[in-house]
C-alpha cells in the first residue's frame, strides 16, 4: 500500500480542533509525550513498515536547518 498524501480526512477542521484541544493545559513535555503516543498508536494502526518509512522520509523533507 503506497502512502496516501492527498487530502483524505472527512472533517480536517474537526480533526485539527481535536488535536489542538488535546494539548490544552499541557506542559511542553506533556505535549511531546502526547504527540509521541499518538504517532505510535497511528503507526500501529497503519501497520505497514514501508508506508511508515515513506511517511518519515516525506515528513523530514524541507525541514529548515
C-alpha positions in Angstrom: 0.0 0.0 0.0 1.6 3.3 -1.0 1.5 6.4 1.3 -1.6 8.5 0.6 -0.5 12.2 0.6 -3.8 13.6 -0.8 -6.4 15.1 1.4 -8.2 12.2 3.0 -9.9 13.5 6.1 -13.7 13.8 6.0 -13.5 16.6 8.6 -10.0 18.0 8.6 -11.0 21.1 10.6 -12.7 18.9 13.2 -9.5 16.7 13.5 -7.3 19.8 13.8 -9.6 21.2 16.5 -9.5 17.9 18.4 -5.7 17.7 18.1 -5.1 21.2 19.3 -7.7 20.8 22.1 -5.9 17.6 23.3 -2.9 19.8 24.1 -4.8 22.4 26.1 -3.4 22.7 29.6 -0.4 20.5 29.0 3.2 21.5 29.6 5.6 21.3 26.6 6.9 17.9 27.9 3.4 16.6 28.2 2.5 17.8 24.7 5.6 16.0 23.3 4.5 12.8 25.2 1.0 13.1 23.7 2.4 13.5 20.2 4.7 10.5 20.6 1.9 8.3 21.9 -0.4 9.5 19.1 2.3 8.7 16.5 2.8 5.2 17.9 -0.9 4.5 18.0 -1.4 5.6 14.4 1.7 3.8 13.3 0.3 0.6 14.9 -3.0 1.2 13.1 -1.3 1.6 9.7 0.9 -1.5 10.4 2.9 -1.3 7.1 6.6 -0.6 7.7 7.2 0.5 4.1 4.4 3.1 4.3 5.7 4.3 7.7 9.2 4.7 6.4 7.9 6.6 3.4 6.0 8.9 5.8 9.1 9.5 7.9 11.1 10.4 4.8 8.4 12.8 3.5 8.0 14.4 6.9 11.7 15.1 7.1 11.8 16.8 3.7 12.1 20.6 3.7 12.7 20.9 7.4 14.6 24.2 7.9 18.2 23.7 9.2 
